Amino acid sequence: MARIDAGEYGYCESCGVEIGLRRLEARPTATLCIDCKTLEEKREKQMAQD
């Protein structure tokens, strides 16, 4: 709710790009755009392998 009040809802916390409507419909709590989320998941996977 704070993100909505601040006018930040729907924008990526990492890069500031607008999060796609389809992503928000599928996951309203998304805070990262699909590109940043994909990158985050790849980093997590690499960390788990080390």
N, C-alpha and C positions, 0 to 999 in steps of 0.2 A: 504494500500500500504506500510505503514511503517513496518508492520509485515512481509511482503514479503521481503522487502529490508533488514530487520534485520535477516532473516532466521528463523523467529518465526512462520510464517504462518503454520497452520495445527497442532500446538501443543497447548494443553490445558494451559490456563493462570493460572489455579489453581494448577494442579498436574504435569504438564509437559509431560504428556503422549500424544502420537500422536493421533490426532482426526481421527476417521475412515473416509475412503474415501466416503462411502455412506452418512455419515452425512454431510461432506463438499459439496458433490454434491447436497444434499437436501437443505442445508443452508450454502452457501459459507462464510457467515459472522460469522459463529460459532466460539466462542473463548473458549468454554468449551467442554470437552469430554462428552459423553452421561452420564457417571456416575456422574460427577461433576454437570452437568446441572440438573439431576434428584434430586440430593441432595439439590441443590439450590432451586428448585421448592418446595420440601418438607418443607424446612425451611421457605420459603415465605408463604406457606399455613398455617404452624403452627403460624407464626407471625400474620397472618390475623385473626386467630381464637381467639387469646388472647385479 
